[in-house]
Amino acid sequence: MLVVLSGPSGSGKDTVLKAVLKRLDGGGFLSVSMTTRRMREGEQEGVDYFFVSREQFQKNIDDDLMLEYAKYGSNYYGTPVGPVRDMLAQGKTVFLNIEVQGGANIRRLMPEAVQIFIAPPSVEELERRLRTRGTEDEETILQRMKIAEDEMKHSSEYDYIVVNDVLGDAVDEVIKIVNKSKNM
């Protein structure tokens, strides 16, 4: 089963997904996305993302090695197709942590995928989260807030919306959705 998690930057997708995968205890596989953005402090190559140049990203597109991709802000993000196909063939539940544009692409390519939108409890809380993580300058924060407003307009296109106010509740809800979808 393929599960898509999308939501604006700062909604807590990464935190929710890490907790979900821990609770599933090997029952889920996180597809590592590829990006052209710079690595942030604490991130690891091949764990958080595959960090590549724009030229390498374009070559992967040209060679049909990407399941989906999109431009977010000034960088490209996408899902390499090989690992996803391999894990699905092994019967694994594969999670994609992708932005809204990518989610729309997956809906077209794989309509059977379970789509979950992770929403912040409020726009004010989203901005607070972006500011307190201290990884972006003011211009980037404002750009991400503008993108977030647009992304939240697309939440109704998803199968489920999970509000990430209390982390444990959001994790419980995602696991409940995954288990319900497996039994359908």
Buried (B, 14 or more C-beta within 10 A) or exposed (E): BBBBBBBBBBBBBBBBBEBBBEEBEEBBBBBBBBBBBEEEEEEEEEEBBBBBEEEEBBEBEEEEBBBBBBEBBEEBBBBBBEBBEEBBEEEBBBBBBBBBBBBBBBBEEBEEBBBBBBBBBEEEBBBEBBEEEEEBEEEBBEBBBEBBEEBBEBBEEBBBBBBBEEEEEBBBBBBEBBEEBEEE
